Amino acid sequence: MTTTSPEPAERPLSSSSAGASRTTGRSRRADLQSDLVALPMHEDVPARVRELPLPGLALGEVVAALEARYDPALAEDWDAVGLVCGDPEEPVRSVLFAVDPTAAVVDEAIALGVDLLVTHHPLLLTPVHGVPASDPKGRLVHRLIRAGIGLFVAHTNADRAPDHGVNDALAAALGVGDVHPLESVAAPETDTLVVFVPVGVSDQLVDALSAAGAGVIGDYTRCVWQTTGTGTFIPGDETHPAIGRRGQVERVPEIRLEMVVPRACRAEVLRALLELHPYEDPGYAFFENSATASRAGLGRVGELTRPVTLREFAERVAATLPGTPCGVRVAGDPDRVVRTVAVCGGSGASMLAAAASAEADVFVTSDLKHHAASEATEHPGPALCDVAHFASEWPWLPVAADLLHRDLGARVQVAVSARPTDPWSWQVGADQVGGQLVGGYGDHARLRSAEEQAD
């Protein structure tokens, strides 16, 4: 997989296309999938041939892969996630990931000729009655549709997603390991299905049950425990046995299958079992599992490989995340030792208490308001690192892009937007550095003090 950097320079979707001329818009898509490569036909004379275009996948299949990683059920009730525009039947050969669906990002998507734009923040977060082109957001919808580009949003479901979500990506980027959620989401209720099936059809049945949702454990699918044995039964007078005869004891080599089933999928899994199982009345049972800890949830807390000072850690944050005019604001003793780190990508003021309860030495988040930060520093708890909202969520983009690329078997190309979407574009001075007043406010304070002394 090849991704671009957060720098605003133009980057191609794949390194092999860097030297080829390109056009913009939909006419560029064939070029994105058909680059010149060199094949050594002779030691001194390489032959140049053109690769066959990637076939791509239907948009509906790409959306299914995204939602398998970023379950819409994890999103807040007020959120607007999922497919915003696009035909599920249309092919997707290239995908661009960005934090925000801004006009600049849409320009980039059209210039690159991608088929799908995936953003973290929703375009239409608040309810709308229409999307006229005279409205800024409506205009973006029209431009995307005219260019044949779909838009998909993974917002608070990506924040809470386990292993590959926004918060795991932020923690990993800052070198925080052995993480767990600051606020866990209740694990989905599951059952264990036990079913007996004749030897020879077990693989087909496992495939069908897996397709219906059974056998998923973390990032692993088609998980099944099997053992062989002998099944015995006597078919009754009114039966129509697939194996054996009425009134006679039958002994059949069978396999016992056990698979984990999300309780919400029980009916669909049972339907698949009954449709494919060769027996007229198959033997099966569902056993309810005890609740297990979930890796999904808001925020993350974990440990650094070695302790550092708060100053060193803040410098690491500044060096790791995309640079923005606001930089990294820090509250706390620069010499404080940092071992345990809590993070929450995006606006994380609501997680201050959870970070303190986790005994974090520092809490990295965005959009902390004056009173929340001031009150937090008056109580025992973590130091604070406040970064730009955009910067805190950017590390998720290459993670999500790489994951989709792998999940789809490299059948689509992926790229990360080179457009910074932090709304703040510049800054003038600073009013406080290291606890000392500087700049205009400090001068005013000193002048006033002198005038008062003169009086």
VENLINWO-V916650 format. One record per pair of residues at least 6 apart in sequence whose ideal C-beta (glycine too) atoms are under 8 Angstrom apart, sorted by the first residue. I is the first residue (numbers start at 1). J is the second residue. Records with the same first field share a line. If there is no record, write none. Layout:
I->J  J
This chain:
1->401  402  405  406  410  414
2->12  13  14  15  413  415
3->97  397  398  401  402  414  415  416
4->11  415  416  417  418
5->11  416  418
6->322  394  416  418  420
7->418
8->418  419  420
9->418
10->111  418
11->415  418
12->18  22
13->32  94  112  114  413  414  415
14->32  35  413
16->35  36  37
17->31  32  35
20->31  35  36
22->28  31
23->31
24->110  111  113
25->110  111  113  147
26->113  147  148
27->113
28->111  112  113
29->93  94  113  114  115
30->53
31->113
32->93  94  112  113  114  413
33->51  53  54  56  93  94  413
34->50  51  52  53
35->50  51
36->48  49  50  51
37->48  49  50  51
38->46  47  48
39->46  47  48  49
40->46  47
41->47
53->93
54->93  411  412  413
55->91  93  411
56->91  92  93  115  411  412
57->91  92  408  411  412
58->88  89  90  91  92
59->83  86  87  88  89  90  91  92  115  116  150
60->88  89
61->408
62->92  95  116  152  404  408  412
63->82  83  88  152
65->404  407  408
66->118  152  154  404
67->82
68->407
69->161  164  400  403  404  407
70->81  154  157  158  161  165
71->157  161  296
72->81  82  157
73->157
74->156  157  160  161  185  296
75->81  155  156  157  160
76->156
79->122  125  155  156  157
80->122  124  125  153  155
81->122  153  154  155  156  157
82->152  153
83->150  151  152
84->122  123  124  141  150  151  152  153
85->141  144  145  150  151
86->116  149  150  151  152
87->150
90->115  148  150
91->115
92->115  116  150  412
93->115  412  413
94->112  113  114  115  116  412  413  414  415
95->114  115  116  117  118  401  404  412  413  414  415
96->105  108  109  112  114  116  117  118  414  415  416  417
97->118  119  397  398  400  401  414  415  416  417
98->105  108  117  118  119  120  397  416  417  419  421
99->119  120  121  390  393  394  397  417  421
100->119  120  121  390  421
101->117  119  121  122  123  140  151  153
102->419  421
103->136  139  140
104->419  421
105->117  119  417  419  421
106->117  140  143  144  149
108->417  418  419
109->117  144  147  149
110->143  147  149
112->415
114->149  415
115->148  149  150
116->149  150  151  152
117->144  149  150  151  152
118->152  153  154  400  404
119->151  152  153
120->153  154  155  158  166  393  396  397
121->153  155
122->153  155
123->137  140  141  151  153
124->131  137
128->137
130->138
131->137  138  141  142
132->138
133->139  142
141->151
144->150  151
154->161  400
158->165  166  396  400
159->165  166  167  298  345  346
160->181  185  296  297  298
161->168  296
162->168  218  294  295  296
163->218  219  295
164->399  400  403
165->296  396
166->345  346  393  395  396
167->181  298  299  300  343  344  345
168->179  300  399
169->345  395  396  399  400
170->300  343  345  364  392  393  395  396
171->177  179  300  302  341  343
172->395  399
173->320  321  395
174->316  317  320  341  343  364
175->304  305  316
176->300  302  303  304  341  343
177->302  303  304  305
178->302  303
179->300  301  302
180->295  300  301  302
181->294  295  296  297  298  299  300  301
182->297  298  299  300  301  342  344  351  354  355  358
183->297  298  299  351  354
184->293  294  296  297
185->294  296  297
186->291  294
187->291  292  293  294  296
188->262  263  264  294
189->262  263  264  288  289  291
190->260  261  262  263  289  292
191->260  261  263  266  286  287  288  289
192->258  259  260  261  286  287  289
193->209  214  257  258  259  260  261  269  273  284  285  286
194->256  257  258  284  285  286  287
195->205  256  257  273  277  282  283  284  285
196->231  254  255  256  257  282  283  284
197->205  254  255  257  277  278  279  282
198->231  243  252  253  254  255  278  279
199->228  253  254  255
201->276  277  278
202->226  255  257
204->276
205->257  273  276  277
206->215  222  224  257  259
207->222
208->272  273  275  276
209->215  257  259  261  269  272  273
210->221  222  259
211->272
212->265  268  269  271  272
213->261  262  265  268  269
214->259  260  261  265  269
215->221  222  223  224  259  260  261
216->223  260  262
217->223  260
218->295
223->259  260
224->257  258  259
225->257  258  259
226->255  256  257  258
227->255  256
228->253  254  255  256
229->253  254  255  256
230->251  252  253  254
231->251  252  253  254  283
232->249  250  251  252
233->244  249  250  252
234->247  248  249  250
235->241  244  245  246  247  248  250
236->246  247
237->246  247
239->246  280  281
240->280
241->250  279  280
242->278  279  280
243->250  252  278  279
244->250  252
260->289
261->269  286
263->288
266->286
270->284
273->282  284
274->282
298->344  351
299->342  343  344  348  351  354  355
300->342  343  344
301->340  341  342  343  355  358  360
302->340  341
303->339  340  341
304->313  338  339  340  341
307->337  338  339
308->316  337  338
309->334  335  336  337  338
310->330  332  333  334  335  336  337  338  361  362  383
311->334  335
312->338
313->338  341  362  385
314->328  330  334  385
317->328  364  385  387
318->327  328
320->395
321->328  387  388  391  392  394  395
322->388  390  391  394  420  422
323->391
324->387  388  390  391  420  422  424
325->422  424  425  426  427
326->387  388  422  424  427
327->387
328->385  386  387
329->368  384  385  386  387
330->383  384  385  386
331->373  376  377  383  384  386
332->362  377  382  383  384
333->383
336->361  362  383
337->361
338->361  362  383
339->361
340->358  359  360  361
341->360  361  362  363  364
342->351  354  355  358  360  362  363  364  382
343->363  364  365  392
344->351  355  363  364  365  392
345->365  366  392  393  395  396
346->365  366  367  389  392  393
347->365  366  367  389
348->363  365  366  367  368
349->365  367  368  369  372
351->363  365
352->363  372  376  381
355->363  381  382
356->376  379  380  381  382
360->381  382
361->382  383
362->382  383  384  385
363->381  382  383  384  385
364->385  387  392
365->384  385  386  387  392
366->386  387  388  389  391  392
367->386  389
368->384  386
373->384  386
376->382  384
377->384
388->422  424
389->422
390->420  421  422  423
391->422
397->416  417
398->416
401->414  415  416
402->414
404->412  414
405->412  413  414
429->439  440
430->438  439
431->437  438  439  440  441  442
432->438
436->442
437->445
